[in-house]
Amino acid sequence: MLSWAIAFLVIAIIAGVLGFGGIAGTAAGIAKILFFVFLVIFVISLFFGWRGRTPPV
């Protein structure tokens, strides 16, 4: 999912340089949403990974 966010960020930068403001804004918005979704999933997986392990006997 992080790769999708980076891809949309690159699309937004290229579209912004070429002067396509609407496309750049949309791609940047999608990249931002995907990045925050990735962060939330990452934090949740860290929490459950840390909590789910039992010490070896």
C-alpha positions as CSV (number, residue, x, y, z in Angstrom):
1,M,0.0,0.0,0.0
2,L,2.9,2.3,0.7
3,S,4.1,1.7,-2.9
4,W,0.7,3.0,-4.2
5,A,1.0,6.1,-2.0
6,I,4.4,6.8,-3.4
7,A,3.2,6.2,-7.0
8,F,0.4,8.7,-6.6
9,L,2.8,11.1,-5.0
10,V,5.1,10.8,-8.1
11,I,2.1,11.3,-10.4
12,A,1.1,14.4,-8.4
13,I,4.6,15.9,-8.7
14,I,4.8,15.2,-12.4
15,A,1.3,16.6,-13.1
16,G,2.1,19.7,-11.0
17,V,5.3,20.3,-12.9
18,L,3.5,20.0,-16.2
19,G,0.7,22.3,-15.1
20,F,-2.2,19.9,-14.6
21,G,-3.4,21.4,-11.3
22,G,-6.6,19.3,-11.0
23,I,-4.9,16.0,-11.6
24,A,-2.0,17.0,-9.3
25,G,-4.4,17.9,-6.5
26,T,-6.4,14.7,-6.9
27,A,-3.3,12.5,-7.0
28,A,-1.8,14.2,-4.0
29,G,-5.1,13.7,-2.1
30,I,-5.1,10.0,-2.9
31,A,-1.5,9.7,-1.9
32,K,-2.2,11.4,1.4
33,I,-5.2,9.1,2.1
34,L,-3.3,6.0,1.2
35,F,-0.3,7.1,3.3
36,F,-2.5,7.6,6.4
37,V,-4.3,4.3,5.9
38,F,-0.9,2.6,5.6
39,L,0.2,4.3,8.9
40,V,-2.9,3.1,10.7
41,I,-2.6,-0.5,9.5
42,F,1.1,-0.4,10.4
43,V,0.4,0.8,14.0
44,I,-2.4,-1.8,14.4
45,S,-0.1,-4.6,13.2
46,L,2.7,-3.4,15.5
47,F,0.2,-3.5,18.4
48,F,-1.2,-6.9,17.7
49,G,2.2,-8.4,16.8
50,W,3.6,-7.1,20.1
51,R,0.6,-8.2,22.1
52,G,0.0,-11.6,20.4
53,R,3.4,-13.2,21.2
54,T,3.7,-15.4,24.2
55,P,7.1,-16.0,25.8
56,P,8.7,-19.3,25.1
57,V,8.6,-21.9,27.9
